[in-house]
Amino acid sequence: MTKQLENSVQIEQGTSGTAPQKPAPHSNGRRLLWFLVIPALLACSAVVTAYARRASNKSLAATTQSLALQNVNVIHAELGSPVTDLAVPGTAQAFSESPIYGRISGYVRAWNADIGAHVRKGQLLAVIEAPEVDQELSHARAMLAQAQANLQLATVTSARYRELIKSNSVSQQEVDNNNQNLNSQAANVQAATAEVGRLEQLQGFEKIYAPFDGVITARKTEVGDLINAGNSGLGAELFRISNITTMRVYVNVPEVYSESVAPGVRATMEVASLPNREFTGAVARTSHAIGMNSRTLLTEVDVPNPKGDLFPGAYAQVHFHLSLKVVPLVLPGNTILFQAQGPQVGVVNSQNHVELRKVTLGRDFGNRVEVLTGIGQPDAVIANPPDYLVDGMSVAVQTTQAGGK
């Protein structure tokens, strides 16, 4: 800068064409002005440069810090529906079902009802031939007749001796003996009568009757088959009868819904064999106990079946329309982290730190899932959390979206 001033002075001297002269007063003032302005300009330039560099450093530091944080989006859980449609599989069974056995040993003489036959209470199903019992009954009746004859003779004899004792024609001992014989013969008649009654009842078992109204679902006998008395032995069961006017449908209700299922709760049912048909019933009773293995509540639903459309053993899909006592929260399925500790969600606290919380899941709706425990509705839940998310991790919240949409 000084050289430029000297050159300008020399140029001014050269243009004058004369010897150097004493500078004018205004030239001295201009030179002094240049010496004052130029340092000021340099100082201002230095200040501006330092400020710009400081601002650039701050911006770089902020950018570096923001890049070091994990950017996340958060959402808030929504309240689910207070009414739920619970669908569980079930098995239809006859309201009353009974195997029929022979009470007497013998051979099948005839059977009168085959599978699928609708029978009434007291209808004859089969006849068993038991000649041994018939002969025993004939013998018992003969023994009864003999006992009655002996009783009649003892009665006449006892009366005669009571008259003879009045005239001292017989001794008192003979009178007492005949009275005792009369009592003994009366007891024999009672015993013979009981034996005849027993054999008559046993003979009555030769005819097998239906115990209640129903349908024959199994016939396991043929004419000539040897029947074993009782319910033991090979081929002991003759028929199986089922009352299907009302069906019992047994279902296993998950534990989380056990408090909502009570007697009287309405239910609808569908079966695969009858598409587009819906049957209505009600909860009749529950086991009042949670199964240790399945963690479910055994529930019986009674379904009217007056036309016999439902068959015992049918697979059914039962729907319960339940009012929930505790309304669950609903989150998008992509907010759940499935790790070794179980299902978890990431929650951003007030310090922008991550909290991994274990949750209990309910029903899965595909893109959304119920969360029963672990979080509250105000919690900021991380959407699409990365797998490397850990407790205490610092994050930067980008946006807050409407819950679960």
C-alpha positions as CSV (number, residue, x, y, z in Angstrom):
1,M,0.0,0.0,0.0
2,T,2.9,2.4,0.8
3,K,4.5,1.6,-2.6
4,Q,1.3,2.5,-4.3
5,L,1.3,5.8,-2.5
6,E,4.9,6.4,-3.5
7,N,4.2,5.5,-7.1
8,S,1.2,7.9,-7.2
9,V,3.4,10.7,-5.8
10,Q,6.1,10.0,-8.5
11,I,3.5,10.0,-11.2
12,E,2.2,13.3,-10.0
13,Q,5.7,14.7,-10.0
14,G,6.4,13.3,-13.4
15,T,3.3,14.8,-14.9
16,S,4.2,18.2,-13.6
17,G,7.3,18.2,-15.7
18,T,9.1,20.3,-13.1
19,A,11.3,19.7,-10.1
20,P,9.7,18.4,-6.9
21,Q,7.9,21.0,-5.0
22,K,6.6,21.2,-1.5
23,P,3.4,19.2,-1.2
24,A,0.2,21.2,-0.9
25,P,-1.7,21.0,2.4
26,H,-4.6,19.1,0.8
27,S,-2.3,16.3,-0.3
28,N,-1.0,15.9,3.2
29,G,-4.6,15.5,4.5
30,R,-5.5,12.9,1.9
31,R,-2.4,10.9,2.8
32,L,-3.3,11.0,6.4
33,L,-6.9,9.9,5.6
34,W,-5.5,6.9,3.8
35,F,-3.4,5.9,6.7
36,L,-6.5,6.0,9.0
37,V,-9.0,4.3,6.8
38,I,-7.0,1.3,5.6
39,P,-6.2,-0.1,9.1
40,A,-9.9,0.4,10.0
41,L,-10.9,-1.6,6.9
42,L,-8.4,-4.3,7.7
43,A,-9.7,-4.5,11.3
44,C,-13.3,-4.8,10.1
45,S,-12.4,-7.4,7.6
46,A,-10.7,-9.4,10.3
47,V,-13.7,-9.2,12.6
48,V,-16.1,-10.3,9.8
49,T,-13.9,-13.2,8.9
50,A,-13.7,-14.3,12.6
51,Y,-17.5,-14.1,13.0
52,A,-18.1,-16.0,9.8
53,R,-15.6,-18.7,10.9
54,R,-17.3,-19.0,14.3
55,A,-20.7,-19.3,12.8
56,S,-19.4,-22.0,10.4
57,N,-17.9,-23.9,13.3
58,K,-21.2,-23.8,15.2
59,S,-23.2,-25.0,12.2
60,L,-20.7,-27.8,11.6
61,A,-20.9,-28.9,15.2
62,A,-24.7,-28.9,15.1
63,T,-24.7,-30.8,11.9
64,T,-22.3,-33.3,13.3
65,Q,-24.3,-33.7,16.5
66,S,-27.6,-34.2,14.5
67,L,-26.0,-36.8,12.3
68,A,-24.7,-38.6,15.4
69,L,-28.3,-39.0,16.7
70,Q,-30.7,-41.7,15.5
71,N,-33.6,-40.0,13.8
72,V,-37.0,-41.6,14.7
73,N,-40.7,-41.0,14.1
74,V,-43.0,-41.5,17.0
75,I,-46.7,-42.4,17.2
76,H,-49.3,-42.8,20.0
77,A,-51.4,-45.8,20.6
78,E,-55.1,-45.7,19.9
79,L,-57.9,-47.1,22.0
80,G,-59.3,-50.3,20.6
81,S,-63.0,-51.2,20.4
82,P,-64.8,-51.8,23.7
83,V,-66.7,-54.6,22.1
84,T,-64.9,-57.6,20.6
85,D,-65.9,-60.5,18.4
86,L,-64.1,-63.5,19.8
87,A,-63.9,-66.5,17.4
88,V,-62.8,-69.8,18.8
89,P,-63.1,-73.4,17.5
90,G,-65.4,-75.8,19.3
91,T,-66.7,-79.4,19.1
92,A,-70.4,-80.1,19.0
93,Q,-71.7,-83.0,21.2
94,A,-75.1,-84.4,21.9
95,F,-76.8,-83.1,24.9
96,S,-77.3,-86.6,26.2
97,E,-75.4,-89.6,24.9
98,S,-75.5,-93.1,26.3
99,P,-74.0,-96.5,25.3
100,I,-76.5,-99.4,25.7
101,Y,-75.3,-102.7,27.2
102,G,-76.9,-106.0,27.9
103,R,-77.8,-106.6,31.5
104,I,-78.3,-110.3,30.9
105,S,-76.1,-112.9,29.2
106,G,-77.5,-114.6,26.2
107,Y,-77.8,-114.5,22.4
108,V,-79.3,-111.7,20.3
109,R,-82.6,-113.0,18.9
110,A,-83.5,-109.8,17.0
111,W,-82.7,-106.1,16.8
112,N,-85.2,-103.4,15.7
113,A,-83.2,-100.2,15.3
114,D,-80.3,-99.4,13.0
115,I,-78.0,-96.4,12.8
116,G,-79.8,-93.1,12.1
117,A,-83.1,-94.3,13.4
118,H,-85.0,-91.8,15.5
119,V,-86.5,-93.6,18.5
120,R,-88.7,-92.7,21.4
121,K,-88.2,-93.4,25.1
122,G,-89.3,-97.0,25.9
123,Q,-89.1,-98.2,22.2
124,L,-87.9,-101.8,21.8
125,L,-84.4,-101.9,20.4
126,A,-83.4,-105.6,20.6
127,V,-84.4,-108.9,22.2
128,I,-81.9,-111.3,23.9
129,E,-82.5,-115.0,24.3
130,A,-81.5,-116.3,27.7
131,P,-82.9,-119.8,28.3
132,E,-81.0,-120.2,31.5
133,V,-82.8,-117.3,33.1
134,D,-86.1,-118.6,31.8
135,Q,-85.5,-122.0,33.4
136,E,-84.4,-120.4,36.7
137,L,-87.6,-118.4,36.8
138,S,-89.7,-121.5,36.2
139,H,-87.8,-123.2,39.1
140,A,-88.3,-120.3,41.3
141,R,-92.0,-120.1,40.6
142,A,-92.3,-123.8,41.5
143,M,-90.4,-123.3,44.7
144,L,-92.8,-120.4,45.5
145,A,-95.8,-122.7,45.0
146,Q,-94.2,-125.3,47.2
147,A,-93.6,-122.7,49.9
148,Q,-97.1,-121.4,49.7
149,A,-98.5,-125.0,50.1
150,N,-96.3,-125.5,53.1
151,L,-97.4,-122.3,54.6
152,Q,-101.1,-123.2,54.1
153,L,-100.5,-126.6,55.8
154,A,-98.6,-124.9,58.7
155,T,-101.5,-122.4,59.1
156,V,-104.1,-125.2,59.4
157,T,-102.0,-127.2,61.7
158,S,-101.2,-124.3,64.0
159,A,-104.9,-123.4,64.3
160,R,-105.8,-127.0,65.1
161,Y,-103.2,-127.3,67.9
162,R,-104.4,-124.0,69.4
163,E,-107.9,-125.6,69.7
164,L,-106.5,-128.8,71.1
165,I,-104.6,-127.1,73.8
166,K,-107.8,-125.9,75.3
167,S,-108.8,-129.4,76.1
168,N,-105.3,-130.4,77.1
169,S,-105.2,-132.9,74.2
170,V,-101.7,-131.8,73.2
171,S,-98.9,-130.3,75.1
172,Q,-97.8,-126.7,75.0
173,Q,-94.5,-127.7,73.4
174,E,-96.3,-129.1,70.4
175,V,-98.3,-125.9,70.1
176,D,-95.2,-123.8,70.2
177,N,-93.5,-126.0,67.6
178,N,-96.4,-125.6,65.2
179,N,-96.5,-121.8,65.7
180,Q,-92.7,-121.7,65.0
181,N,-93.2,-123.8,61.9
182,L,-95.9,-121.4,60.7
183,N,-93.5,-118.5,61.0
184,S,-90.8,-120.4,59.2
185,Q,-93.1,-121.3,56.3
186,A,-94.2,-117.7,56.0
187,A,-90.6,-116.6,55.7
188,N,-89.9,-119.2,53.1
189,V,-92.8,-117.8,51.0
190,Q,-91.4,-114.3,51.3
191,A,-87.9,-115.6,50.2
192,A,-89.4,-117.5,47.3
193,T,-91.5,-114.5,46.2
194,A,-88.4,-112.3,46.2
195,E,-86.4,-114.8,44.1
196,V,-89.2,-114.9,41.6
197,G,-89.3,-111.1,41.5
198,R,-85.5,-111.0,40.9
199,L,-85.7,-113.5,38.1
200,E,-88.7,-111.7,36.5
201,Q,-86.8,-108.5,36.5
202,L,-83.7,-110.2,35.1
203,Q,-85.9,-111.8,32.4
204,G,-87.2,-108.3,31.6
205,F,-83.6,-107.4,30.6
206,E,-84.0,-109.7,27.7
207,K,-85.8,-106.8,26.0
208,I,-83.7,-103.7,25.5
209,Y,-85.6,-100.4,25.4
210,A,-84.5,-96.9,24.5
211,P,-83.7,-94.9,27.7
212,F,-84.7,-91.5,26.1
213,D,-85.8,-89.9,22.9
214,G,-82.9,-89.7,20.5
215,V,-81.2,-91.1,17.4
216,I,-79.2,-94.3,17.2
217,T,-75.6,-93.3,16.3
218,A,-74.1,-96.8,16.5
219,R,-75.2,-100.4,16.3
220,K,-72.6,-102.9,17.3
221,T,-74.5,-106.2,17.4
222,E,-76.0,-108.8,15.1
223,V,-78.5,-111.6,15.4
224,G,-76.8,-114.5,17.1
225,D,-74.1,-112.5,18.9
226,L,-73.2,-113.7,22.4
227,I,-74.0,-110.9,24.9
228,N,-72.0,-110.5,28.1
229,A,-73.9,-109.1,31.0
230,G,-72.6,-105.7,32.1
231,N,-70.3,-103.2,30.3
232,S,-67.2,-105.3,30.2
233,G,-65.8,-107.7,27.6
234,L,-65.3,-107.6,23.9
235,G,-68.4,-106.3,22.0
236,A,-70.3,-105.5,25.2
237,E,-71.8,-102.3,23.8
238,L,-74.9,-103.0,21.7
239,F,-76.1,-99.5,20.7
240,R,-75.3,-95.9,21.2
241,I,-78.1,-93.4,21.4
242,S,-77.8,-89.6,21.4
243,N,-80.3,-86.8,22.2
244,I,-79.5,-84.1,19.6
245,T,-82.5,-81.8,20.1
246,T,-80.0,-79.5,21.9
247,M,-76.3,-79.6,21.3
248,R,-73.5,-79.0,23.7
249,V,-70.7,-77.1,22.1
250,Y,-67.4,-77.1,24.1
251,V,-64.9,-74.3,23.4
252,N,-61.7,-73.2,25.1
253,V,-61.8,-69.4,25.8
254,P,-58.4,-67.7,26.2
255,E,-57.7,-66.5,29.7
256,V,-57.7,-62.8,28.8
257,Y,-61.4,-63.1,27.9
258,S,-62.4,-65.5,30.7
259,E,-64.0,-62.7,32.9
260,S,-66.2,-61.6,30.0
261,V,-67.6,-65.1,29.3
262,A,-70.4,-65.9,31.8
263,P,-73.6,-67.9,31.7
264,G,-76.2,-66.2,29.5
265,V,-73.7,-64.6,27.1
266,R,-75.0,-65.0,23.5
267,A,-73.0,-66.8,20.9
268,T,-73.3,-67.7,17.2
269,M,-71.9,-70.8,15.5
270,E,-71.0,-71.9,12.1
271,V,-70.1,-75.4,10.8
272,A,-68.3,-76.3,7.7
273,S,-70.9,-78.8,6.5
274,L,-73.6,-76.2,6.5
275,P,-72.2,-73.1,4.8
276,N,-74.1,-69.8,5.0
277,R,-76.0,-71.2,8.0
278,E,-75.7,-69.6,11.5
279,F,-76.9,-71.2,14.7
280,T,-77.5,-69.2,17.8
281,G,-77.0,-70.3,21.4
282,A,-75.9,-69.2,24.9
283,V,-73.3,-70.0,27.4
284,A,-74.8,-72.6,29.8
285,R,-71.8,-73.1,32.1
286,T,-68.1,-72.8,32.5
287,S,-65.5,-74.9,34.3
288,H,-64.6,-71.9,36.6
289,A,-60.9,-73.0,36.2
290,I,-58.1,-72.1,33.9
291,G,-56.4,-75.1,32.3
292,M,-52.8,-75.3,33.4
293,N,-51.6,-76.5,30.0
294,S,-53.7,-74.5,27.6
295,R,-54.4,-71.4,29.8
296,T,-58.0,-71.4,28.6
297,L,-61.4,-71.6,30.2
298,L,-63.6,-74.6,29.2
299,T,-67.0,-73.2,28.2
300,E,-70.2,-75.0,27.2
301,V,-72.6,-73.4,24.8
302,D,-76.0,-74.9,24.4
303,V,-77.4,-74.6,20.8
304,P,-81.0,-75.6,20.0
305,N,-81.1,-78.2,17.2
306,P,-84.9,-79.1,16.8
307,K,-84.5,-80.3,13.2
308,G,-81.4,-82.3,13.8
309,D,-79.2,-80.3,11.4
310,L,-76.2,-80.4,13.7
311,F,-74.4,-83.7,14.1
312,P,-72.5,-84.8,17.2
313,G,-68.7,-84.5,16.8
314,A,-69.0,-81.7,14.2
315,Y,-66.3,-79.0,14.1
316,A,-67.7,-75.6,14.8
317,Q,-66.5,-72.0,14.8
318,V,-68.1,-70.1,17.7
319,H,-68.3,-66.4,17.9
320,F,-68.8,-64.5,21.2
321,H,-69.8,-60.8,21.2
322,L,-68.1,-59.6,24.3
323,S,-68.0,-56.3,26.1
324,L,-64.5,-55.8,27.4
325,K,-64.0,-54.5,30.9
326,V,-60.6,-53.1,30.0
327,V,-60.3,-51.5,26.6
328,P,-56.9,-52.5,25.0
329,L,-54.6,-50.2,23.1
330,V,-53.8,-50.7,19.4
331,L,-50.5,-50.2,17.7
332,P,-49.2,-50.7,14.1
333,G,-47.5,-54.1,13.8
334,N,-44.3,-52.5,12.7
335,T,-43.7,-50.9,16.1
336,I,-43.2,-54.3,17.8
337,L,-39.6,-55.6,18.3
338,F,-39.5,-59.4,18.7
339,Q,-36.3,-60.1,20.6
340,A,-35.1,-62.8,23.0
341,Q,-36.7,-61.0,25.9
342,G,-40.1,-61.2,24.2
343,P,-42.1,-58.6,22.3
344,Q,-41.0,-55.0,23.1
345,V,-41.6,-51.5,21.9
346,G,-39.3,-48.5,22.0
347,V,-40.6,-45.4,23.9
348,V,-39.0,-42.0,23.7
349,N,-39.0,-40.3,27.1
350,S,-38.9,-36.6,27.9
351,Q,-35.0,-36.5,27.7
352,N,-35.2,-38.0,24.2
353,H,-33.8,-41.3,25.4
354,V,-35.1,-44.7,24.4
355,E,-36.9,-47.0,26.9
356,L,-37.4,-50.5,25.7
357,R,-40.6,-51.8,27.3
358,K,-41.9,-55.4,27.4
359,V,-45.5,-55.6,26.2
360,T,-48.2,-58.3,26.3
361,L,-49.9,-58.7,22.9
362,G,-53.5,-59.5,22.2
363,R,-55.2,-60.1,19.0
364,D,-53.4,-59.6,15.7
365,F,-55.4,-57.7,13.0
366,G,-52.7,-58.0,10.4
367,N,-51.3,-54.5,10.1
368,R,-52.3,-53.7,13.7
369,V,-52.0,-55.5,17.0
370,E,-53.6,-55.2,20.4
371,V,-51.2,-54.3,23.3
372,L,-52.7,-55.4,26.6
373,T,-49.9,-54.2,29.0
374,G,-46.6,-52.4,29.0
375,I,-47.5,-48.9,27.6
376,G,-50.0,-46.1,28.0
377,Q,-51.8,-44.0,25.5
378,P,-49.6,-40.8,26.1
379,D,-46.3,-42.7,25.5
380,A,-44.4,-41.8,22.4
381,V,-43.8,-45.1,20.6
382,I,-41.1,-45.3,17.9
383,A,-42.4,-46.3,14.5
384,N,-40.3,-48.8,12.5
385,P,-37.6,-49.1,15.2
386,P,-34.2,-50.4,14.0
387,D,-33.0,-53.7,15.4
388,Y,-30.0,-52.1,17.1
389,L,-32.2,-49.9,19.4
390,V,-31.0,-50.1,23.0
391,D,-32.1,-48.7,26.3
392,G,-30.8,-45.2,27.0
393,M,-30.0,-44.5,23.4
394,S,-30.3,-40.8,22.4
395,V,-32.6,-40.1,19.5
396,A,-33.9,-37.2,17.6
397,V,-37.7,-37.1,17.1
398,Q,-38.5,-36.0,13.6
399,T,-42.3,-35.9,13.4
400,T,-45.3,-36.9,15.5
401,Q,-47.9,-38.8,13.6
402,A,-51.5,-39.6,14.4
403,G,-51.8,-42.8,16.4
404,G,-51.3,-45.8,14.2
405,K,-52.4,-44.4,10.9
